[in-house]
Amino acid sequence: MKKLLVFLDADVIFAGSAAPTEHSASNLVLQLGEIGLIECITSIQVTVKVERNLENKLPVKLPELRLIISRSVRIVPDPEADELKPYKGQADSKDLPILVAALKHGCRYLLTFNVRHYTPDKDKIIVQPPGEFVKTVRMQLAEMSGESGGK
């Protein structure tokens, strides 16, 4: 069975690595990636942004961030400028490279807190915050185990 490919935006990685509790949805997504239940993917652009933000706001967490990324996330190259053109209008201009990187690498989900910045074709990728993604995973697991509804 192929792993579910999930692209993580900078805000999700930031929240997951800086979370005061390991029970946050962002942290849980990173843990799912670390134990291999899903494959978390991000781009170079995203890692640069999250490192810069963490360095400015919580520099003490930088070593932890780097460890989390090395254990939980596969980093892919940023798309080339010509690869962005067919997707123009499906995301804010600064977020378009993130959307294209996710699509280019076959991600079914793009997790971000800035959902309104993205308007891709729904049949190509689902853009949702990490909490909604965790609910989706819980429902799918409940269906697989034969339960109805789940919690």
NORLINBEL-V321726 format. One record per pair of residues at least 4 apart in sequence whose ideal C-beta (glycine too) atoms are under 6 Angstrom apart, sorted by the first residue. I is the first residue (numbers start at 1). J is the second residue. Records with the same first field share a line. If there is no record, write none. Layout:
# NORLINBEL-V321726
I->J, J
This chain:
# NORLINBEL-V321726
3->38, 39
4->38
5->39, 106, 107, 108
6->38, 40, 109
7->41, 102, 107, 110
8->12, 13, 40, 42, 111
9->98, 112
10->14, 46, 49, 50
11->113
12->26, 111, 130
13->50
14->18, 50, 53
15->19, 26
16->26, 27, 30
17->64, 65, 68
18->58, 61
19->24, 27
22->27
25->130, 131, 134
26->130
28->134
29->130
30->68, 72
32->37, 38
33->38, 40, 72
34->71, 72
40->72, 73
41->74, 76, 105, 107
42->46, 73, 75
43->76, 78, 101
44->78
45->78, 97
47->75
54->58, 61, 62, 65
55->59
61->65
68->72
69->73
76->101, 105
78->97
79->83, 97, 100, 101, 104
83->100
84->96, 100
87->100
90->119, 120
91->95, 96, 99, 117, 118
92->117
95->117
99->118, 120
100->104
102->107, 110, 125
103->125
109->126, 133
110->125, 127
111->130, 133
113->129
115->127
118->127
120->124, 125
128->132, 133
138->150
139->150
142->147, 150
